[in-house]
Amino acid sequence: MVLTLNTASAVISFVTRSEEETAKFYEQLAAKYPKGTDAFLAFSKENRKNKVTVERAYYGVISDALEACFSFKEGLDPATYSVEAGLPDGATYADALTAAIEKERRIQKMYLESAKLSEGLMADVTRSFKVMARKREDRLAKLNALLLAA
Amino acid sequence: MERLRERLSNRPEFEIAMSILEEPWKGIQVVKNYIGGEWVDSKGERVDIVNPANQRVIGTCPISTKDEIDAAVAAAQEAFPSWRETTPLARVRCLFRMKEILEERFEEVSRVQTMEHGKTIDESRGETRRGIENVEVATGIPTLMMGYNLEDIAEGIDEYTINQPLGVFGIIGPFNFPFMIPLWFAPYAVATGNTVVIKPSSEDPVTQIKIAEIADEAGFPPGVWNVVNGGRTVVNGMLEHPDIKGICFVGSTPTAKEVIYPGCGKTGKRVIAQAGAKCHVVVMPDADLARTIPSCMTSFFGNAGQRCLAGSVLVVCGEGLSDPEYESFYRKVVDAYVGAASKIRVGYGLDETVQMGPLRDKGKKEKMLEYIQKGIDQGADLALDGRKVRLVDDLPHDAFLNPTVFKDVAPDMYIGREELFGPITSIMRTRNLNATVELLNDNRFGNADAIFTSNGKWAREFQYRVRSGNIGINVGIVAPMAFFPFSGMKDSFFGVLHGQGKEAIRFFTESKVVIQRWF
């Protein structure tokens, strides 16, 4: 049986953990590739800010009267959207950027899916998911620019 | 819990999801009373506090004596004169601090609720948020408590009102919302200059102990905020005590109607007695079923059905449909409802993927089993049998009951007319809106009723005609926000003013009128 995340609490824990894992990933990149240190540290900082934003949206409006436990329908499949902090040994700067782009695309999909699943839930939470997905557009553009320049 | 984490950690998905939260304490909590700013041991006997999900004893609660409730009232009475003379601004500064500490300890107090009550972590956090909202509203007392005036009611004469606190209030909380319900009252009581003695349910008292710790840290002077644990002796002690000016009670209808309301009448106390319920959720033919069904799951199965706003009867109304159309619509609603209910994940609420927790205790489950049998005996059709317990993990079944659904329930059947307070749904048919309104109004309870429809005229008629204190229109749980009264009618409420918001402020203050003329 596939364990899907079907409650607000489970989804929020998962997406905030993804932000934290991604923040760690960029810290590793910053330490390993001096060429991109500033950009990677800025991404890492923004990931931690994203985590707080999503948590704040959830904790600010969670109510026993809304469908926190029942609105995620079939649920979010964590296996599809998992991101890990690790980077393969011997990865070049370009490899690292390619891996980052892949992670960001996955996170963007995760937020879009979460936003769709949570439409019956507290609107603030859905909105914060959509904002996070939009932010990824900007992040992807920056990463692609770095890759082109690499 | 450790065993559960260990077992789940072998599941690959768990590596990713990490969905089991830590319990907020290990071992046994020995609950004390909080009287006059001190933590005091009780001389009364102790009862176990049992985590309903795993049946582990997690604490003991004292059944306090008459002397102990008297001591708490004396401390509250002693604190009253100087507290009422404290400026409203200074009083609400304690509430602002309390709010800040509650936010800091938000997760801890939420997990405490799940651990001692059984509700899911989402539900506990929702309860915490709604409790805090009452603290926030009460911080507006410097404005909300103001009286009013009119110059020149006669030549040279002015008239005005002032709102004054009364003294000590007793607050008797139920087991089903151990955090939120005492906060429907206490913040308003103390903000208006009164003092309080709170008696939490002895089944899950740790939550209120945490709040008392926070009140202490927030700087309320000794005696303003008191907690006395126990049972009937404490309740009777409050009812009989001449220094208690009013009682706020939330619990069953027999206790509200036969004990609290007459008890307060005898001793001239103010009273808010919120009682039992039998809430109906009406599905009209034009309802958006994709949104209605999840909302119904929360309404009927949230908190394992243990709330006075829980849906209990799902009424499928056939207004405007031909007979064959109505049959088809009824089947569609029943199938969607039973399908969704059968998928609900039941287990320990600290597992974030669990959607419904256990009942508060084994005794409550046994009552539910009796009700299910009554439903079968009286001829209702059992469409989903929750007695076949299916949990997400290997936990003792003692207090667990899966969602249970009866269809074709008649209004005179026990399960269709009385409060059950558990995860049991009765589905009824009504042929039109008029018959629906009559069905609802014939029920002796009037706490909350809801309608799901896209038709404004039907919604308006429902709102206008249904005799119920809280009406939901496309909202399954009609829980008023802190700035609105938590209403109730018929056998669901005894008193005049309700908890929360402006009505609570009226309840906790006495209006004094001054007419002045200067020679």
Interface residues (C-beta under 8 A of the other chain):
Chain A: V2 L3 T4 L5 N6 T7 A8 S9 A10 S13 F14 R17 Y59 G60 V61 I62 S63 D64 A65 L66 E67 A68 C69 F70 S71 K73 P78 A79 S82 G120
Chain B: R11 P12 E13 F14 I16 A17 M18 S19 F106 T120 I121 D122 E123 R125 G126 E127 R129 R130 F177 M180 R291 P294 S295 M297 T298 F301 G302 N303 L309 A340 I344 R345 E352 T353 V354 Q355 M356 V475 I477 V478 A479
